[in-house]
Amino acid sequence: MNCSQEIVFSTKSKYRALVSAVAPKTARQELKNYDHCFLGVSLENNDFVTGKLIATTDWIARNFEKYTVFLADSVHRINLQIDQDLTEDKALNKALLLARRFIDDQSDIFQRHAKT
């Protein structure tokens, strides 16, 4: 018995991804020449909620052969230190925990486009 099932949503996503800016502007036409891109994820940022992340990774999969996800966990510790007045160690531990939760919660999204 196969227990794996694909979940299909019958509604259209309210999010779509597009390129709004490229720096320098002259490089915009060169995007099509690249087969690999980086997706930088900022923890606790509403731009990386599930719906937006699906739209983003779908766009990336249509435009690039592969992508690397950069999860800014150790950078996020600085935000936590400032915003929550945490010590460096506590901020780092919390940032690493947030990163682990993000990976656990969103890994199916990234697996959708994984090449086997």
LINZIUR-V687587 format. One record per helix or strand of 2 or more residues. SS is the DSSP state (helix for helix, strand for strand). FROM is the first residue (numbers start at 1). LEN is the number of residues. If there is no record, write none. Layout:
SS_FROM_LEN, SS_FROM_LEN
This chain:
helix_25_9, strand_36_6, helix_46_3, helix_50_14, strand_66_6, helix_73_12, helix_88_24
